[in-house]
Amino acid sequence: MLLQEGTNTRIAYLNLGDTIAKAVGIFMDLKIAIIPVLDGEGGLLSVFSRSSLYRAILEGATNKDIVDPYLITEVISISDDILDDKLADFVKVSPVGAVPVVNRKGNVLGLLSKANMVMTLFRHSEFLNVQLKAILDSMHNGMIAVDSQGMVTHVNIGACRILGLQADTFYGQPFKEFLPNLDLNPALIQGEVRIGLKYRQCNITMVVNITPLIIGGNIAGGIIIFQDLTDLEQTTRELETVNALYKTLDTVLNIIHDGIIVVDERGKITLVNQAMADFFTIRPEEIIGKHVTEIMRDTRLHIVASTGIAETSDVLTMQGKPLIVSRLPIIREGKVVGAVGKAVFPQLAEVKELAEKLRFLENKVTFFQEELQKNKTAQDIMKGMVAESTEMKKLKEEITIVAASSSTVLITGESGTGKEGVAHAVHLCSDRCKGPFIKVNCAAIPENLLEAEMFGYVEGAFTGATKAGKPGRLEMADGGTLLLDEIGDMTLSLQSKLLRVLQDREFERLGGTKSIKVNVRILAATNKNLNKAISEGEFRMDLYYRLNVINLHIPPLRERAKDIEPLTHFFIAKYNHILKGDVMGIADNAMSALLNYSWPGNIRELENIVERAVNYTRIGLIQLPHLPNQLLSNISSKAQVNTGTIRHQDQIGRIERNMIIDALEKAGGNKTKAAKLLNLSRSRFYDKLKKYGLKD
């Protein structure tokens, strides 16, 4: 859009009560004509212009005076979604040199000045001229443009080629000197459009179209487009040859008894012979243009047209009959442009027997592949769980043991510790891994909808219920696993219904009377203290004991510092892949900052911080400045002095020095232990002791 190109987004803002000195500084720094003044909610309130500044000076204001008395309250602004033609009209009639550009909420996005708009329109005009010339020169046909007096103003390359003339000999010359017998008067005087005129010159027969060029209701000139009929005659002969070849091919294809079908690169049928059409009892013209899967559901012909890989002598059952099919790609100039399929229609008993054997072997292969994938999935999920600390290694062992059971599991831990990941691991490592894994967030679904989501409902159960009813999450999880996340937020009435499911493995839909049996394993997760909730009457004790058959507790990240570094590298690799980054790792001082942080948000917070750091780093090592301020707040105070402002590099040095001192204190002066606490090699740790004057 023109507005986006002409808007200056490098601006600053004023608020009520700001000084004239601040406004002068903005004028000097940004060289803008007006400064938007915002209200308390960030909306446009008024503007302070250079004229406002001059008026303030004339009235004796000083740089310490506020801008409020000199603001322009009648503000002209422009919306950021204005159309280009409306924008040009606005610029023509606007009495001011610059206006604020605002969005629908009234927030200022930038400033639009007439000078910027004129330059933008000028660039667009130049670009359109270049585009138009390129388009005209790319035409195979000849094109000559003339003014109202019949003088040539433009000639494209096609016209020079057809007439055998140089381009520079045309401009400013009368048109009749080049095509003397072609009358332009009907177009230039009466404004008539002349189409399909035959014209011959220099043994060249041409077809000519003449169109008047009308601007503002007046005839400003004309456009003459002509084509050498020699090209058309050649094309006509080629089309006749192709048509003859097509008829020959059609005759050959309909003589043979095998079925032939051809598709393009998108899988659309372009040709089919009569034998194939008869097999499907459809006329050939009804098949052409359809996707091949509409005719043959199990075909792979469109896949061959996409991959270019041939498939021959395959046995396929269609219409209840075994066929021997081959699929070959059609390659033109090294590119796959379609595929041809051939089907042999045998009726031999041995072919049916071969098809049955092949089907049996395919079923066996599918079974072994599923078993292999099942084991691979369980191994991969356990391998993907980062666990260097003793606590997490023990948790992984417990998951492996618990997965083999069908007992209810209660997963506890603070928010962000990865409870859902543990639940998913239990499911994937169990014999239910091929079944569904359904999650219900008891805190995210409104109380009045949670029961319907859990148990489903029958027709007419409540106002707005669908006519056919709806199955609940319990039914959807049949044969698999149901995770009740944030179980501590479930209402007491729903807790009693859940207790029945745990006891009897059956329930009734909302509004229904029929009991539904389910085979589902229940996993529950919470970050709340359920014992405290029981004592306060917010959670049923009997449900708690039903859920807490097996308890998997995930310790907070601050209690398993050994996992911080491997988790950090795991997330770096993850977001390198997502963000196309090339971050090689993390600097020692940045890693020390992570190790010394309390992590109230646990693994979720660590992942967010690493994602942010990879965004800022992109390549190389994550450094301390790439980490957010809240991460450094617990150590940055030690790096401040009461006088003056510390340089950024000095501040980092002070932070690092204090971290080393703290580590030595925690290790009782043992340098080896202190180096381990900071995740530094012994030699690097001694280098830093020497650097900060801490070496004995």
Secondary structure, DSSP 4 states (H G I P E B T S, - for coil): -HHHHHEE-----EETT-BHHHHHHHHHHH--SEEEEE-TTSBEEEEEEHHHHHHHHHTT--TTSBSGGG-B-S---EETT--HHHHHHHHHH-SSSEEEEE-TT-BEEEEEEHHHHHHHHHHHHHHHHHHHHHHHHH-SSEEEEEETTSBEEEE-HHHHHHHT--GGGTTTSBGGGTSTT---HHHHTS---EEEEEEEETTEEEEEEEEEEEETTEEEEEEEEEEEHHHHHHHHHHHHHHHHHHHHHHHHHHHSSSEEEEEETTSBEEEE-HHHHHHTT--HHHHTTSBHHHH-TT--HHHHHHH---EEEEEEEETTEEEEEEEEEEEETTEEEEEEEEEE----HHHHHHHHHHHHHHHHHHHHHHHHHHHHHHHHHHHHS---SHHHHHHHHHHHHHHT--S-EEEE--TTS-HHHHHHHHHHTSTTTTS-EEEEETTTS-HHHHHHHHHEE-TTSSTT--TT-EE-HHHHTTTSEEEEETGGGS-HHHHHHHHHHHHHSEEE-BT---EEE---EEEEEESS-HHHHHHTTSS-HHHHHHHTTEEEE---GGG-GGGHHHHHHHHHHHHHHHHT-EEEEE-HHHHHHHHT---TTHHHHHHHHHHHHHHHH-EEEE-GGGS-HHHHHHHHGGG--SSS---HHHHHHHHHHHHHHHHHHHTTT-HHHHHHHTT--HHHHHHHHHHTT---
